[in-house]
Amino acid sequence: MIQIQDCVAELPQRLAPLREEFLANLVMLGQIPSPTGEEQGRVRYILDRFLEAGLPEAGEDEAGNAVGTVTGETRQRTILMVAHLDTIVPSNIDHNVQVQTDRILGPGISDNSLGAAVLSMMPACLSRLGIRLNSDLRLLGTVNSLHRGNHAGLKFHLDHAPESVDVGICVEGVQLGRLNYFSIGTIRGDIACDVRPDSSRSYGSESAVAVLNRVINRFLNLEIPQRPFTRINIGKLRAGVAYDIVPDHAELGFEVISHSDDMITRLQRQIEEIVAEVSARHSVDAALDCFFRREAGGIPFSHPLVKAVIEVMQTLGIEPDQGHSPSELSEFIARGIPAVTLGLTSGEKNLKKPDHVMIEPLMTGIAQLIGTLLAIDAGVCDDDAPA
C-alpha cells in the first residue's frame, strides 16, 4: 500500500484541472428530473458520457440501468462501481441548479445527482490521469433504487450480469468520510386504513386517523430490546382532505430496524397481528404492505477492503465515519460480495428546500474513490493477498 498511498496523496492536486468539468456535469445532470421509475433522461445522459470516453459497449441492460465497462489490462477481477440515478424529488418540482462560490444547490443534488455525475466522468477521469487498471471496472447507474423501487435495478444486474462481480463500491453524494460496510436488518411498510360504508359499520367505528392512532399506540407498547439494537420508526401519516370532513382513508408508513433478523421477523408478525385485530375491532379495512426487507450482515472491520479504504482516507486527511446509512450496499452483502459505500463531499439533504453540496472537498472525495480502486486493483481483497 505504500506506493499506492504516495499516488493517492497527489490525486487531489492532479484532479484540480478537472474541477470545472465535474461541476458542469453535476449541473447538467442535476437539472434532469429523475424520480424513481422515471430515470430515462439520466440514463441517456450517462451513456452519452460513457460513449464520449470511448467505452465500446456502453448501453442499457434489460432493467434500464446505464452500464459501461472500462476494460482492464488483465481482466483478472471485476470491480462494480454503482450510483443510483433516482431521487425522491417529483418531476414537477423546479430542478434549477444554482452554483455559488462555495456550494451547489438543487433538488436531489446530494442524493444522488453528485454520485451519478462522478460515475459518469470516471472513465474520462482515469484516462486523463493516465491510470490503467488491470481489473475490469464496470460502471452502473441504477434505476428503481429508492423506496418501493427496493434496489430493483441493482438486484437485476447482480443476478443477470454475464461476469461475476468480485468487489463493489457504492457512490453517494454525502457525507465525505462516510464508510459503510455492514447493513442493518430492515423492513419498511405501509398500513392503509379504510372506514367501511355506513351500512356495514358496527358500534364503535371511528375515523381512519383515529384508528391509525390506535395502531401507533400499540406500536409504542411493543417490547423493544436495547440489545440487539432494535427500533421502530414511524415516518409518515397521510390523511384527510378538509378540516370539516372526517377522513375515511389514512395511510401510515413505518420502518423497523435491528441488528437481529430474528427480531425483525418477530416484530413483523406482531405488527401483522395488530393490523388484523384493529381491522376487526374497529370495523375498518386495514391492510399491511411490507414492501421492503433487508437482511443484517456485512464484512468485518478486519476485512482488507475496509482496512484499505481507511488507509486511503487517512492519507487524504479524511476522518472515517463508520456508522450505518441505508444504501445499495445491502444487495452486495446479500450475495456475499465484499463492498463499501463512500461519500464524496460535505453537504446536506433537505426535504423542504434544495439540497446542497460543498465544492472545495469534492476533489478529495473523488481522489478517495480512485485510491480505493487502485487498492482493490492491486489485489488487497484477493483471497491470496498478504494479511
Secondary structure as UniProt FT lines:
FT   HELIX           2..15
FT   HELIX           16..18
FT   HELIX           19..30
FT   TURN            36..37
FT   HELIX           40..52
FT   TURN            53..54
FT   TURN            56..57
FT   STRAND          59..60
FT   TURN            62..63
FT   STRAND          66..70
FT   STRAND          78..84
FT   TURN            91..92
FT   STRAND          98..99
FT   STRAND          103..106
FT   TURN            107..108
FT   HELIX           109..113
FT   HELIX           114..129
FT   STRAND          136..142
FT   HELIX           147..149
FT   TURN            150..151
FT   HELIX           152..160
FT   STRAND          167..174
FT   TURN            176..177
FT   STRAND          178..180
FT   STRAND          182..183
FT   STRAND          185..195
FT   HELIX           198..200
FT   TURN            203..204
FT   HELIX           208..220
FT   TURN            226..229
FT   STRAND          230..239
FT   TURN            243..244
FT   STRAND          249..258
FT   HELIX           261..281
FT   TURN            282..283
FT   STRAND          284..294
FT   STRAND          297..298
FT   TURN            301..302
FT   HELIX           304..316
FT   HELIX           329..334
FT   TURN            335..336
FT   STRAND          339..345
FT   STRAND          347..348
FT   STRAND          355..358
FT   TURN            360..361
FT   HELIX           362..377
FT   TURN            378..381
FT   TURN            383..384
//
